[in-house]
Amino acid sequence: MGAQEGFLQYYLLMFRKWLWLILSVVCVMVTVTLIDTVRTRPVYQATARLLIEREHPHIIPFDEAIGRSPVVDPMVSYSSYYQTQYKLLQSRSLAQRVIQSLQLEDHPEFSSAPTAPGIFAQIKQWPRTAIAQLVNALRPATRPAGTESAPSTPHSSHAALADQFLARLQVTPIPDTRLVDISFTAHDPALAAQVANAFARIHIDQNLETRFAASQEAVDWLNLRVQDIRTGA
């Protein structure tokens, strides 16, 4: 019993000895966390909702026009059609059209150079930075021949901008409906709403262009057939 009381008194003594140090460390960590939370930029999300309907074109298929029975693929179902539309919504080509339409490459949120981290961020990153510097110091200073860094090209910068854009984009189909939500996140709420609305509008324009191209192709083909018939007659 006396040994247990001795251990208890020892731990109480050590706790009292280091109490102020423990409290100081806790206060510093809480203060840094609070300041970092206050300094964090807010993120806003805007959502546009689209209705996707499967097309039922009234254009005469080529196979029917020349007297052949059309080949119907039983694997092409409504589900695969909508899955294709969802993938197109997340395509790089559509993202680049939105970027070009809104000139996002000149927007400060996408074009500004990264700012230097503050004192609190440096404190949080110090252990990782110290380890990285130690590893680099232990590595050989020479670099193998032929490993020069490639200069950045406009194509690579556009690809990086598209990747950054797609990372902020979210396409969410609503179950058991033909609706899909297009959400975009940004630090500027006006920018988030502008991108979400523009994305939906440009997707609709792209579908209309595709339909028009298919109609024009069918009209051109029928005109050629009419000319051939007139020539033969």
TABELKA-V309666 format. One record per run of one state. SS is the DSSP state (~ for helix, > for strand, _ for the rest). FROM is the first residue (numbers start at 1). TO is the last residue. If there is no record, write none. Layout:
SS_FROM_TO / SS_FROM_TO
//
This chain:
__1_1 / ~_2_17 / __18_18 / ~_19_39 / __40_43 / >_44_51 / __52_61 / ~_62_65 / __66_77 / ~_78_89 / __90_91 / ~_92_102 / __103_103 / ~_104_106 / __107_107 / ~_108_111 / __112_118 / ~_119_138 / __139_153 / ~_154_168 / >_169_173 / __174_178 / >_179_186 / __187_188 / ~_189_232 / __233_233
//
